[in-house]
Amino acid sequence: MSIQSYQDLQVWQRGLALAEQAYRLTQAYPRSELFGLTAQIRRAAASIPANIAEGWGRSSRRELRRFLTIAMGSLKELETHLILSQRVGLLNPEQLQPVLQETEILGKQILTFMRKLEA
C-alpha cells in the first residue's frame, strides 16, 4: 500500500486512536478537573497525531522528524498525566494499564519511523 496522506500512516492512526481513548477516559473525571488533568490529558493526546500530520505536511524529512520528536514529547507528557491520574485516584490500575500499553507501542512506532527517516 502506498502512502498518499498522513492518514495512511499507521503511527498517525494509532495516535488518533490513543487520543480518542484519552478523551473517553477523561469523561469520567470530576468536573473540578475540567481545567486541570482533563484538559492536560486531552491536549497532550490530541497533540500526538496533530504533530505527526503537521510534520507530514512540511517540506522535508528533517521537518517531519522534528515533528515526530514533538509528538514523542507529547506522548511522554500524556503518560505522565495518566500515571498522576492513577496516583490521585482518578484512574484505577485496570484502566491505566491498557492505555500505557498503547503508549508504549506508539512510542516504539514513532522511534522506528524516525529511524527510517534517518536512513
C-alpha positions in Angstrom: 0.0 0.0 0.0 1.4 3.4 -1.0 1.2 6.2 1.4 -0.7 9.1 -0.1 -1.6 11.0 3.0 -0.6 11.2 6.7 -3.9 9.5 7.3 -2.4 6.4 5.7 0.4 6.3 8.3 -0.1 3.6 11.0 1.7 5.8 13.5 -0.9 8.6 12.9 -3.8 6.1 13.0 -2.6 4.7 16.4 -2.0 8.2 17.7 -5.6 9.2 16.8 -7.0 6.1 18.4 -5.0 6.9 21.6 -6.3 10.4 21.6 -9.9 9.1 21.3 -9.2 6.7 24.2 -7.8 9.5 26.3 -11.0 11.6 25.7 -13.2 8.7 26.7 -11.2 8.0 29.9 -11.4 11.6 31.0 -15.2 11.8 30.5 -15.5 10.2 33.9 -13.2 12.7 35.6 -14.8 15.0 38.1 -15.9 18.4 36.8 -13.4 20.0 39.2 -10.6 18.6 36.9 -12.1 20.1 33.7 -9.3 22.7 33.6 -6.7 20.5 35.3 -5.8 17.0 34.4 -8.7 16.5 32.0 -7.6 19.4 29.8 -3.9 18.5 30.1 -4.5 14.9 29.1 -6.7 15.8 26.2 -4.3 18.4 24.9 -1.3 16.1 25.1 -3.2 13.2 23.5 -4.6 15.4 20.6 -1.1 16.8 20.0 0.4 13.5 19.1 -1.5 12.8 15.8 -1.7 16.5 15.1 2.1 16.8 15.2 2.5 13.8 13.0 0.1 15.3 10.5 1.8 18.7 10.6 5.2 17.1 10.1 3.9 15.2 7.1 2.7 18.4 5.6 6.1 20.1 5.9 8.6 20.2 3.0 11.3 17.8 4.2 12.2 14.7 6.0 14.1 16.8 8.6 10.9 18.7 9.4 8.9 15.5 9.7 11.5 14.1 12.0 11.3 17.2 14.1 7.6 17.0 14.5 7.8 13.3 15.3 10.1 14.3 18.1 7.5 16.8 19.3 4.9 14.0 19.1 7.1 11.8 21.2 7.3 14.5 23.8 3.6 14.8 23.9 3.3 11.1 24.3 5.6 11.1 27.4 3.6 14.1 28.8 0.4 12.1 28.3 1.9 9.1 30.1 2.9 11.3 33.0 -0.6 12.8 33.3 -2.2 9.4 33.2 0.1 8.0 35.9 -0.6 11.0 38.0 -4.3 10.4 37.5 -4.0 6.9 38.9 -1.9 8.2 41.9 -4.6 10.7 42.8 -7.4 8.2 42.5 -8.9 9.3 39.2 -8.0 6.1 37.4 -7.6 2.6 38.7 -4.7 0.3 37.6 -7.1 -1.7 35.4 -8.0 1.4 33.4 -4.4 2.7 33.2 -2.5 -0.4 32.1 -4.2 -0.9 28.7 -3.6 2.8 27.9 0.1 2.6 29.0 0.5 -0.5 26.8 -0.8 1.6 23.8 1.6 4.5 24.6 4.5 2.0 24.7 3.6 0.6 21.3 3.1 4.0 19.8 6.4 5.2 21.2 8.2 2.3 19.5 6.4 3.0 16.2 7.4 6.7 16.4 11.0 5.8 17.0 11.0 3.2 14.2 9.6 5.8 11.8 12.2 8.4 12.9 15.0 5.9 12.3 13.6 5.1 8.8 13.7 8.8 8.0 17.4 9.0 9.0 18.3 6.1 6.7 
